[in-house]
């Protein structure tokens, strides 16, 4: 099995990479940055997002596993003292593949069409003024939005920014996307739904921002400024991200450990 390690860059993560590579060689694992079968992320959930976008053009052929060197995350679920067990599982190929849905975006601008994939979420915000945009669902006008912005998240990303905005947590086995408002304006003149919306795989949402406004689009950790976006379409992507699982760690246990209990300590 060919592998590559993407680390956070801090001293602890770099040293753990050295240890991991040394032990991996004794189990017949081959280092290959260009075409790995598995990408080991050492750091946190943010590190894995970076790893995902590094190999975004190879996600059909590569899977990810995370080792955390900080707080327990939703993607990085192995501890540093457990890497020997992880390496043994990789060497013996004792694993199963888990696939999570991705978010697909299509952006129309003056320069043409751009397409992106997001693992966690995408957000659209106004830079100098309120975001004003017509929102369509399945090609029918749903509402006129006014506010700071709109967040569109995947099920696995529903525990991140989406949750902070009051969105629901969705199990990643569900092929859906969630649309959550960011500080919408609601009064006698302007009105939005004011609640998160969950759309199934066969639905899509289109956002048509007010013309000529500078906007900021974020895709996971990547931020891009646009002088004028004509439209943004979002839907559940046909492609999925793959994770290697060498042991059971149910999603709701992750949620409880992250937000409710201290069972991970």
Order of alpha helices (4+ residues) and beta strands (2+ residues): beta-alpha-beta-beta-alpha-beta-beta-alpha-beta-beta-beta-beta-beta-alpha-beta-beta-beta-beta-beta-beta-alpha
